[in-house]
Amino acid sequence: GGRQTTKSGLHSVGVIYDDESLKMHLAAAAAERVGDFNPQDIANTAWAFATLGLEDETLMMHLAAAAAERVGDFNPQNIANTAWALATLTRH
């Protein structure tokens, strides 16, 4: 029943999660749109890619530049998440 469906669904997510091509496409799409991101979008995107361990130099350069331009609009959570993401990816 429901438990098996959930397990199958999680397995499917795992397959997608491990798809390097999808990660690269997401990074490219995000890099193209960073100029439209608000502070939370910047922080969330940086956090998500750092959590994935996805080191996309182009995306991170765009996010860092956007963060620098808009840092005055960041709330404390945006600052913390962005700093954590950049620090996490810099250590890899």
C-alpha positions as CSV (number, residue, x, y, z in Angstrom):
1,G,0.0,0.0,0.0
2,G,1.1,3.5,0.9
3,R,4.3,2.5,2.5
4,Q,5.5,0.7,-0.7
5,T,4.5,3.6,-2.8
6,T,6.5,6.0,-0.6
7,K,9.5,3.7,-0.8
8,S,9.3,3.5,-4.6
9,G,8.8,7.2,-4.8
10,L,11.9,7.8,-2.7
11,H,13.9,5.5,-4.9
12,S,12.8,7.5,-7.9
13,V,13.9,10.7,-6.3
14,G,17.2,9.1,-5.5
15,V,17.7,8.3,-9.2
16,I,16.9,11.8,-10.2
17,Y,19.1,13.2,-7.4
18,D,22.1,11.3,-8.7
19,D,21.6,12.5,-12.3
20,E,24.7,14.6,-13.1
21,S,23.2,15.9,-16.3
22,L,20.1,17.2,-14.5
23,K,22.3,18.9,-11.9
24,M,24.4,20.6,-14.6
25,H,21.2,21.8,-16.4
26,L,19.8,23.2,-13.2
27,A,23.1,25.0,-12.5
28,A,23.1,26.5,-16.0
29,A,19.4,27.6,-15.7
30,A,20.1,29.1,-12.3
31,A,23.2,31.0,-13.5
32,E,21.2,32.4,-16.4
33,R,18.5,33.7,-14.1
34,V,20.5,35.0,-11.1
35,G,19.9,38.6,-12.2
36,D,16.2,38.1,-11.5
37,F,16.8,36.5,-8.0
38,N,15.7,38.2,-4.8
39,P,17.9,37.8,-1.7
40,Q,16.1,34.6,-0.6
41,D,16.4,33.1,-4.1
42,I,20.1,33.7,-4.0
43,A,20.5,32.2,-0.5
44,N,18.3,29.2,-1.2
45,T,20.0,28.4,-4.5
46,A,23.5,28.7,-3.0
47,W,22.4,26.5,0.0
48,A,20.7,23.9,-2.3
49,F,23.8,23.5,-4.5
50,A,26.1,23.4,-1.6
51,T,23.9,20.7,0.1
52,L,24.1,18.7,-3.1
53,G,27.9,19.2,-3.2
54,L,27.6,20.5,-6.7
55,E,30.5,22.7,-7.5
56,D,29.6,24.8,-10.5
57,E,32.1,27.6,-10.7
58,T,30.0,29.7,-13.1
59,L,26.9,29.5,-10.9
60,M,28.7,30.3,-7.7
61,M,30.5,33.3,-9.3
62,H,27.1,34.6,-10.4
63,L,25.5,34.0,-7.0
64,A,28.5,35.6,-5.2
65,A,28.3,38.7,-7.4
66,A,24.5,38.9,-6.9
67,A,24.9,38.5,-3.2
68,A,27.5,41.3,-3.1
69,E,25.3,43.6,-5.0
70,R,22.2,42.9,-2.9
71,V,23.8,42.2,0.6
72,G,22.1,45.3,2.0
73,D,18.7,43.6,1.3
74,F,19.7,40.3,2.9
75,N,18.1,39.3,6.2
76,P,20.2,37.4,8.8
77,Q,19.0,34.0,7.5
78,N,19.9,35.0,3.9
79,I,23.4,36.0,5.1
80,A,23.9,32.8,7.1
81,N,22.7,30.5,4.3
82,T,24.8,32.2,1.6
83,A,27.9,32.3,3.8
84,W,27.5,28.6,4.7
85,A,27.0,27.6,1.1
86,L,30.1,29.5,-0.1
87,A,32.2,28.2,2.7
88,T,31.0,24.7,2.2
89,L,31.8,24.7,-1.6
90,T,35.1,26.5,-1.1
91,R,36.3,23.6,1.1
92,H,35.8,21.0,-1.6
